[in-house]
Amino acid sequence: MMRRLQSHDWSLKMSFAEFRTQYLVRFWSPIPALLALGVASAYYFAITGTFWAVTGEFTRWGGHIAALLGFSPQQWSYFQLIGLNGSPLERIDGVMIIGMFAGALCAALWASNVQLRWPTSKRRLAQGLIGGIIAGFGARLAMGCNLAAFFTGIPMFSLHAWAFMLTTVIGAWIGVKLCLLPFLRTPLRLDTAPSSLFADTAKLARRARLQNRLGLLVAVLVLGFAVWRFEASLVLGLAVLFGIFFGAVIERGQICFTSAARDLWTTGRTRIAYGILLGMVVACLGTFGAIALGATPKIFWMGPNAALGGLLFGIGIVLAGGCETGWMYRAMEGQVHFWVVGIGNIIGGTLVAIFWDELGGALALPYPKINLLEYLGAGTGLLLSLAGLMLAMLLVYLNARRFAVREGLARWMINRICHWIYGGNIARTTLLPPLKPWLT
């Protein structure tokens, strides 16, 4: 009997160990993660009445800082437009973002993935700050980032989000070209310190146990915070829970829109791009249902601000190395570079708020807000939005084929040359592996 109980206890421990390794330690596939985010974002809109967004709230944080410095941001027209009432603890976006940070931190701690990491070059810190400012400025000029003017903006059926998405991809291409300039290339530095892969296994196990306990502590605290917000409002409490989910999923799935946009021009990799587009497909369907039941979509101006904002955002996220979701989860993993990117985002958004009278008057306010469901009809607007996302997936596939053809041609030429010189297939084992980065 005792043996049976011990055996059962051992199997339970093994099952938990397997579960932890599979779902808490290993990174998740980005496509299912983005599908889950698309579904959750639609429910978030239906329940809270607003979309999943972060840069508007970060700009409000900049407004609070400006107030502490003696300014009167409540009188600025930009904050009269997006609101600056209360504190982050009293706003839906504010508590949701707190939940996001906590969710990402919990996920990183449970994976033992939190470690203070400094960039290899101080130049990267300056680049991160400048890129963050440009990205934050572009995002708020267009009234949204890779979320509100992209991932959750297109499912709102606001035409401006399509302009933002297109110009963000173009801006990413410009950003890639800028990063290839000599003064922006990070010098290669070989670290003589031993890799953590060869650290003492007992030390790694102690670190994992400590981070597991810290993750549990953070989870208890953020759930307590959610309970406290539930006492104030059902919507605020639910916003915290949604934020925890969003943060945990983006950290475990390593969801960064910068990677998707940059890879289109550098490697042709498609997984994150496909995941983003499929996530928007399911979000469109869910959001359409919520609108049909009476929810009001968030529609913004289809003016030059959307195109220019997307262009600046694309450039900025590539220079900085991360978008809004990307820098948030990486900051929670202890990557100091992305703390600086986040500060840059707040500065960039606040600059738009300061100069909104001039910027908005010329680039946004004179132009119409185009709701595709009203302009084209509900059914036509939904079908055209889905068709546009399908077309985008086709273009991503054709772009990937371009890289595959180039690599295949190079591989064939190297094989032919090596066969002529050496005979056999020596190229496959000696030359192709080191040349692969150059082929892509």
Disulfide bonds with the S-S distance in Angstrom:
none
